[in-house]
Amino acid sequence: MRNFLYRLADYFALGGGLIIMTIVFVTTANVSAFTLNRIASLFGGQVAGLSGYEDFVRLAMSSAALMFFPLAQVKHGHVAVDIFMNKAPAWLQRWTEKCWSVLVLIMALFLMGWMIVGMFEKQADHVVVGVLNWVEWPFYIPGILSLLLWAGIAFVQLFEETPTEVSHV
């Protein structure tokens, strides 16, 4: 189960990275269109920017943002003062790791619950983005799944003896 969740965290991070790369490409295309418009305007021409660019970026970023949290949990990438913790006794280091895992588990499940409520509200209200006319609620699904995976990884880490760097092979 642990290896499956850790591998899934890798895939979620890759998916988030692909979404961010798409945002970068779309942003580049939009900036290029504005640049071409300035050049074309010197000759009386016009080049339009991408219609719905802001809507796309907002929806895509909301999907991608939470997709990196599970991998950060796998890598024990939470806030800790390394200088202090490296000098602490092993039992205190383990206890601190367990406390972080419990807190992350509770927080991820809490956030997931509210995201589910928000998704159902958006669906019931038939909310669409202004220019693209896309419905918003499906863009909540990657975030909800990311929070569920994050909570699952934190739960599995509660039962690990010591924090380990993960080999996904």
TITOR-102941 format. One line per 5 residues: number of its first residue (from 1); for each residue x, y, z of C-alpha. Coordinates in steps of 0.001 Angstrom, whole numbers, plus 500000, padded with zeros to 6 digits. Layout:
# TITOR-102941
NUM) X,Y,Z; ...
# end
This chain:
# TITOR-102941
1) 500000,500000,500000; 502811,502383,500920; 504610,501900,497605; 501360,502341,495678; 500564,505633,497438
6) 504117,506907,497042; 504141,506059,493338; 500735,507708,492949; 502189,510840,494573; 504860,510852,491845
11) 502183,510660,489152; 500138,513427,490755; 503221,515678,490847; 503937,514866,487199; 500331,515698,486328
16) 500598,518981,488208; 503828,519726,486366; 502199,519038,482996; 499342,521376,483860; 501817,524094,484851
21) 503781,523538,481631; 500524,523967,479704; 499878,527211,481582; 503377,528404,480618; 502801,527549,476935
26) 499403,529265,476882; 500880,532302,478647; 503722,532410,476123; 501228,532263,473261; 499144,535043,474818
31) 502160,537300,475426; 503348,536590,471878; 499940,537601,470539; 500098,540893,472448; 503621,541496,471137
36) 502513,540757,467577; 499556,543072,468093; 501909,545932,469008; 503988,545270,465902; 500912,544871,463685
41) 499419,548091,465055; 502392,549990,463581; 501151,548888,460161; 497453,549278,460898; 496908,545582,461639
46) 495639,543759,464668; 496399,540424,466383; 494019,539271,469100; 495129,537749,472392; 493739,534428,473569
51) 490114,534715,474539; 489481,533290,478008; 493163,533196,478953; 492571,534360,482535; 489755,531851,483030
56) 491918,528990,481785; 494874,529920,483981; 492686,530247,487085; 490998,526874,486562; 494188,525054,485568
61) 496175,526494,488470; 493471,525525,490937; 493814,521951,489678; 497609,521890,489691; 498358,523629,492983
66) 497334,520832,495343; 498801,518058,493185; 502290,518636,494636; 501340,518245,498309; 501323,514415,498369
71) 504884,514248,497023; 505995,516838,499562; 504548,514585,502278; 506378,511558,500845; 509634,513503,501027
76) 508799,514725,504551; 508817,518208,503071; 506982,519910,505885; 508358,522734,507952; 510965,521654,510475
81) 513971,523438,511847; 516649,521008,510689; 519401,522463,512842; 517304,521905,515956; 515807,518550,514935
86) 519119,517010,513834; 520483,517538,517335; 517338,516271,519070; 517216,512721,520434; 515896,510054,518062
91) 512737,509519,520137; 511891,513240,519855; 512496,513194,516105; 510153,510191,515715; 507535,511774,517984
96) 507679,515032,515996; 507262,513116,512716; 504203,511336,514114; 502712,514635,515316; 503229,516177,511876
101) 501597,513169,510231; 498554,513420,512517; 498235,517163,511902; 498590,516761,508136; 496058,513923,508131
106) 493486,516011,510016; 494149,519134,507943; 494009,517325,504581; 490730,515602,505467; 489264,518890,506749
111) 490228,520738,503563; 488986,517864,501422; 485612,517963,503168; 485201,521671,502505; 486332,521290,498907
116) 483661,518633,498400; 481063,521009,499850; 482319,523788,497554; 482276,521508,494526; 478663,520495,495154
121) 477680,524142,495660; 479298,525120,492348; 477558,522201,490662; 474154,523055,492169; 474522,526726,491214
126) 475643,525818,487658; 478632,528165,487951; 480558,528703,484721; 483581,530854,483984; 482825,534088,482169
131) 484545,533919,478800; 485097,530214,478177; 481705,529192,479570; 483247,526075,481183; 481602,524657,484291
136) 483835,525078,487351; 483024,522089,489536; 485078,519442,487637; 488221,521456,488362; 487731,520695,492061
141) 488212,516941,491484; 492042,516922,491113; 492360,518965,494306; 490018,516678,496228; 491882,513584,495036
146) 495214,515228,495891; 494035,515965,499420; 492793,512390,499798; 496163,511056,498621; 497982,513473,500938
151) 495916,512224,503883; 496533,508606,502850; 500286,509111,502756; 500246,510852,506145; 498226,507925,507544
156) 500692,505353,506189; 503601,507348,507602; 502072,507134,511070; 503008,503447,511098; 506556,503787,509758
161) 509287,503221,512305; 511581,505963,511042; 511267,508504,508263; 512902,507126,505150; 513800,508547,501802
166) 511672,506712,499298; 512853,504538,496455; 509994,504203,493990; 511488,501271,492110
# end
